[in-house]
Every structure is written in C-alpha cells, then in structure tokens.
Amino acid sequence: GYIQSVHFKDGDFVRQGQLLFTLDPRPAQAALASARAQLAQGQAQLTLARTELARAEGLLASQAVSQAEVDAKRGAVQSAEAAVAAANAAIRARQLDVEFTRVTAPISGRVSDRRVDPGNLIGGGSSAGDVLTTIVSSSPIYFVFDGSEALALKYQRDARNGSAPIRIRLQDETAYDRAGTLDFTDNAIDASSGTIRLRAVVQNADGFLKPGMFGHAQLAGSGGYAAMLVPDAAVVTDGPRKVVYVVAKDGTVGAKPVQLGPIANGLRVVRTGLTPDDRVIINGLQRARPGQKVTAQNGTIKAEETQSQAPVTTAPVASSATFVASAG
C-alpha cells in the first residue's frame, strides 16, 4: 500500500506499540466491506437452505418427496455452512489487513532514519516486503568478546555462585568504569585461536552505548580484598627479585622482597612482603642503600581518583569486543 503519514522523527526513542507509520487504509477497508457482504450473502443462503431442508423433511413423512431430495437439501445446508465459515475467516483476514495499515514499534528502542516517505508505495504480503526503518533495543545492550579458556572457566565458576561481574572501557577511555554481568559463554573453544566467545549484559539507560562500538573488558579475578598499595616507582628490581625499601625504627634502610599484583587506582598492589607498620621509601630511592642510616620524613600516598574502582585482581584484557543490540 501507499504510505499516508510518518509519526516519528529520525533517531527518536520509541516505545513498544508506538505508532510509526500509517498506510492508506481505504483499499483494506474496502476489502473488509466486501468480505462482510460475502458473509451476509452466505448467511442468507444458509437460512434458505435450512428452510428448504425442514420443508423437505416434513414432506418426506407423507412420501411427497424422495429421500434423495432430502439428502440434497441437507448437502446444500452443509455447503452453505462451509461458505459462512469461509466468509468469517475472510473477514478476520481483512481485519488484519486494516490493522496492518497502522505500523507500530515491535520493541522499545532507538529508531533509525525512515526509508520511505508519505506517498511511497511499499510491498508486502507474500513477498519479502520493504524495510521502513530499523529499531535497536539498546538498554540493556550486549557486549560480545573473545576471551581465553581460563577466563571462560572462571565465568562458569562465578556463575554458579550467582555473580560474574565485568568491567568495560571504550576506545577513548582509560578507566574501566562501565559495569556489566556475563550471561553467556559459547559452547566450544576456537581451536585455531584458543579463545571462546562470551557475552556481557550492560545497562545503557542513557543510550550512550551504540551497537558496533568497540571496547575493552576486564573480568574480575576475585572479589574485593584488602591489599597493601605503594607507588609503582617505589618498587625496585634487584636481579630476579622485586624489593621495596623500608626504614626501620632505628633509621636503617632495609630491602624487603615482595610479590606484586596489578595496578589499582594508580598504585601497585603488594600481595606479600609488607606489613601495615612498614615505612616505605617513596622518594629519594636513588640515594637509599640497604644498611644505610637515614632520617625519615612522613609522606602521603594518594590513589588516582580517575582509575576504575573495580576489584584489583583482573583477568587478561579481551582482544576483540563489540557492543551489539539486545533482544527486544
């Protein structure tokens, strides 16, 4: 049919059931009227057939008509009943055609630009039809990426505990400030790459995230925990070891071997080797030597507020990740 009017602006957010297009309803309305007329005609024929059958059955007792004539009248009634049923079905089909002249949004989401204008003729019926516009449901939105086998195993274990959080950043962002939850892992690992496809659900109420955007993901390797944090510059390489210089109560410099973790809030996580009472040298490291006497001055270690507040232990960054529209 012909497009009569368009009821949205390109790029609008539309709700499920919202009217988008109106087609010229006159052809469909005329077809519906014709179907109703066919029904009326069929009902009249059915009434006549039933009357004739009743008359014939009354005459059969007096042998004024033959059994064959009565059977013919009964067949006419059945044929008329079938015609009425067909007419009712045709009316329902024509009513659908009238309803389809009002094109509504099947899901809530962001609508694209319109592909047709008022007055355009569009196809339909048994053919593939014409695309009028597209709607993308963007809240929540899916974040699909390829991860390692270890990451997939961790997801499966976390999912059993009812939690599999993930942190996401976009191309131009430095902090993993966007939160999501893993909800799907593929059923097989790609043997050529050793990776598996995973998917996270990300809330996107403001619609900022768009399908096709690229991003990076980090999967939390554990829940949040207390950890010793020092500036990365305070860590010294001593052969195969990593050490941190500390000042004892008598002012003597000592080197403590440490086991390091990742960067969190701009500071290096120290897993083992330090205690909360240790006084760590954070400035003047080039002049400090183990066994040397120094005069310590209190300093302040500040975290970078722009960094992600995600748990400090993270899995490897995904190598490929994009946003896709969620199902409506």
PyMOL commands that set and color helices and strands:
alter all, ss='L'
color gray80, all
select helices_A, chain A and resi 26-60+67-99+149-160+232-234+285-287
alter helices_A, ss='H'
color red, helices_A
select strands_A, chain A and resi 3-6+13-14+19-23+102-104+109-111+135-136+141-148+165-170+178-185+195-202+215-219+228-230+235-238+241-247+253-257+259-264+267-272+320-325
alter strands_A, ss='S'
color yellow, strands_A
deselect
rebuild
show_as cartoon
